[in-house]
């Protein structure tokens, strides 16, 4: 998915450069949490991906790494959705469902 579906690889590189700068190491956990050496001891996580998102596989790998380290993680992938679908609530019932599910998970996490 390096091109199309509203988030192209070139755009991702631009965002990365804005966040990290042109000379910084993009392979640090600050750039991508998946690059951490140790995931144990992290708080519970709720990881959402979209089926047609160029970041889907990375999100799934992060959820898997957390789980393998014993971190409580809920992973939700919304097939057929694109990057940014959370912002499409006015036109997508799936988006409404996804945001609602995330809100319920956050409410549960903060009321412990």
Secondary structure, DSSP 8 states (H G I E B T S, - for coil): --S-TT--HHHHHHHHHHHH-TTS-TTSTTT-GGG-S--TT---EEEEEEEE-TTHHHHHHHHHHHHHTT--EEEEEEEEEETTGGG-TTT-HHHHHHHHHHHHHHHHHHT-
